[in-house]
Amino acid sequence: MTLEEIRGKDNTMEHTDRVQSAGAALEELLLAANKLDYLTVGVYESAKVMNVDPDSVAFCVLATDEEYECDIALQIHFTLIQAFCFDYDINVVRVNDIDRLADLVGADDTGEPKDAHCILVTSPSANPWKDPALDKLGLFCEESHSAYDWVPTITLPER
């Protein structure tokens, strides 16, 4: 084995550990934010919040799966949301398990699952919310940005 091959294995293992750790932190963040009513769930609802009070947005999660990969309207919304987040220095991640995200954010008043394609973690501007999981995810995004991965993909832990 060459040194490059050994480093490649180490980097792959490191990357997998980082993604798993970020997945656990994301799950922890979403559960805590949901309890405090600091989540905005849904593409249109998120766009409204970003338009009215962009400073209240602390983190953005975009959910993708194969079923919606060809939905051009949704992809356009994702592109606009990402651009908005980049303009306001809001960290963005992608998650490939929309059903798991929907489970984490719960159902709406009628008992139907919420549209979990876009989830914003918000925080009141007057009294910003500090959470260790949010700090971990911020660090994960910063490390990903340094590797030119502008919208990193996170895998949520298995249940």
Wavefront OBJ file of the C-alpha trace (Angstrom):
o trace
v 0.000 0.000 0.000
v 1.159 3.484 -0.788
v 1.006 6.404 1.578
v -1.718 7.989 -0.572
v -3.868 4.850 -0.295
v -3.469 4.790 3.493
v -4.347 8.481 3.751
v -7.320 7.922 1.458
v -8.674 5.228 3.793
v -8.123 7.439 6.826
v -9.864 10.361 5.119
v -12.810 8.157 4.105
v -13.178 6.878 7.668
v -12.823 10.408 9.033
v -15.445 11.682 6.591
v -17.874 8.886 7.519
v -17.412 9.628 11.226
v -17.944 13.354 10.606
v -21.153 12.738 8.629
v -22.514 10.325 11.282
v -21.668 12.780 14.051
v -23.345 15.578 12.098
v -26.414 13.361 11.597
v -26.740 12.788 15.333
v -26.272 16.517 15.979
v -28.945 17.367 13.385
v -31.415 14.962 14.970
v -30.680 16.450 18.409
v -31.065 20.005 17.056
v -34.376 19.320 15.317
v -35.881 17.646 18.397
v -34.775 20.487 20.698
v -35.917 23.213 18.287
v -39.268 21.492 17.787
v -39.883 21.451 21.565
v -39.178 25.199 21.708
v -41.289 25.886 18.594
v -38.195 27.159 16.740
v -38.869 25.195 13.544
v -40.403 26.382 10.311
v -41.364 23.426 8.146
v -42.252 23.579 4.451
v -40.851 25.260 1.368
v -43.390 28.097 1.183
v -43.483 28.678 4.933
v -39.671 28.854 4.979
v -39.620 31.322 2.084
v -42.046 33.569 3.992
v -39.877 33.528 7.133
v -36.722 34.259 5.119
v -38.436 37.180 3.424
v -39.873 38.708 6.601
v -37.107 38.053 9.160
v -33.929 36.551 7.654
v -31.922 37.347 10.791
v -34.019 34.879 12.789
v -32.872 31.909 10.662
v -30.064 29.942 12.307
v -29.903 26.821 10.095
v -31.509 25.343 6.971
v -32.171 21.705 6.065
v -33.177 20.676 2.546
v -34.570 17.179 2.100
v -34.216 15.291 -1.133
v -35.136 11.841 -2.253
v -35.400 10.000 -5.541
v -39.166 10.536 -5.784
v -38.800 14.341 -5.974
v -35.482 14.489 -7.864
v -37.277 15.301 -11.142
v -39.593 17.904 -9.605
v -38.306 20.990 -11.419
v -40.350 23.446 -9.339
v -38.953 22.002 -6.107
v -35.388 22.125 -7.464
v -35.880 25.804 -8.415
v -37.123 26.532 -4.889
v -34.092 24.729 -3.453
v -31.755 26.805 -5.621
v -33.398 30.052 -4.511
v -33.374 29.019 -0.836
v -29.687 28.059 -1.061
v -28.828 31.392 -2.686
v -30.717 33.255 0.015
v -28.945 31.283 2.737
v -25.539 31.976 1.187
v -26.347 35.701 1.014
v -27.245 35.769 4.717
v -24.500 33.368 5.915
v -26.981 30.687 6.943
v -25.595 27.150 6.955
v -27.434 24.711 4.678
v -27.317 20.919 4.607
v -29.073 18.254 2.574
v -30.623 15.111 4.000
v -31.616 12.180 1.782
v -34.267 10.722 4.090
v -37.380 12.894 3.899
v -39.533 10.320 5.724
v -37.179 10.327 8.715
v -37.180 14.137 8.741
v -40.974 14.170 8.633
v -41.001 11.829 11.650
v -38.662 14.161 13.553
v -40.711 17.323 12.927
v -44.064 15.652 13.549
v -47.461 16.095 11.968
v -49.586 19.171 11.385
v -52.868 19.957 13.190
v -54.822 17.527 10.993
v -52.425 14.646 11.701
v -50.904 14.714 8.219
v -47.085 14.643 7.939
v -45.598 18.083 7.379
v -43.828 18.964 4.129
v -40.271 18.376 5.308
v -38.563 19.385 2.054
v -37.304 22.537 3.751
v -36.843 23.013 7.482
v -35.555 26.187 9.090
v -34.255 26.352 12.624
v -35.121 29.832 13.824
v -34.089 31.804 16.828
v -35.552 35.037 18.158
v -33.330 37.954 17.140
v -33.747 39.648 20.523
v -32.633 36.598 22.505
v -30.584 34.243 20.266
v -30.843 30.546 21.088
v -27.569 28.730 21.713
v -27.441 24.979 21.317
v -24.371 22.688 21.297
v -25.803 20.698 18.366
v -26.139 23.914 16.350
v -22.491 24.697 17.108
v -21.438 21.189 15.988
v -23.359 21.548 12.739
v -21.853 24.984 12.153
v -18.390 23.494 12.519
v -19.313 20.608 10.207
v -20.503 23.080 7.549
v -17.381 25.207 7.965
v -15.152 22.150 7.477
v -17.207 21.098 4.451
v -16.927 24.584 2.943
v -13.152 24.437 3.286
v -13.301 21.263 1.142
v -15.513 23.084 -1.418
v -18.636 21.179 -0.417
v -21.039 24.119 -0.164
v -24.168 22.111 0.641
v -22.982 18.996 2.471
v -25.193 15.925 2.709
v -25.904 14.498 6.146
v -27.151 11.023 6.940
v -29.471 10.765 9.918
v -28.771 7.955 12.408
v -30.772 4.742 12.061
v -33.560 4.098 14.504
l 1 2 3 4 5 6 7 8 9 10 11 12 13 14 15 16 17 18 19 20 21 22 23 24 25 26 27 28 29 30 31 32 33 34 35 36 37 38 39 40 41 42 43 44 45 46 47 48 49 50 51 52 53 54 55 56 57 58 59 60 61 62 63 64 65 66 67 68 69 70 71 72 73 74 75 76 77 78 79 80 81 82 83 84 85 86 87 88 89 90 91 92 93 94 95 96 97 98 99 100 101 102 103 104 105 106 107 108 109 110 111 112 113 114 115 116 117 118 119 120 121 122 123 124 125 126 127 128 129 130 131 132 133 134 135 136 137 138 139 140 141 142 143 144 145 146 147 148 149 150 151 152 153 154 155 156 157 158 159
